[in-house]
Amino acid sequence: MQYHLIKIFIIFILTLIFYDGCEALGKGTLAGGWKPIPDVTDPLVVDIGKFAVDEHDKKNHATLKFRKVLSGESQVVAGMDYNLTIMVVNGGLVLNYVAVVWDKPGQKFRQLVSFKGPI
């Protein structure tokens, strides 16, 4: 009887330890999750922002002019996804758009996934 209680107690303690470990792991950023871009003035980020506006203009016969990247997040995929909030000028109006760009720097591949706004 006492052996049975000790066994149940050990299983209970191990369950608590396992649960706490899983809980702690769940609070971090998941691999492949979106992570804030700390410096949106980084030349690569600015280049990707300009690319997004240029591609949008080509596809939609628009005349938006890139101003700057306001904020952004990146996500590791087969390459890197960039989710950027971009300030543009359109006929004197300053507007903000959100663009997602898929970039594979080693393969010289870049694709505009979405361009939404103005927001």
Secondary structure, DSSP 4 states (H G I P E B T S, - for coil): -HHHHHHHHHHHHHHHHHHHHHHHHHTSPPTTS-EE-S-TTSHHHHHHHHHHHHHHHHHHT---EEEEEEEEEEEESSSEEEEEEEEEEETTEEEEEEEEEEEEGGGTEEEEEEEE---
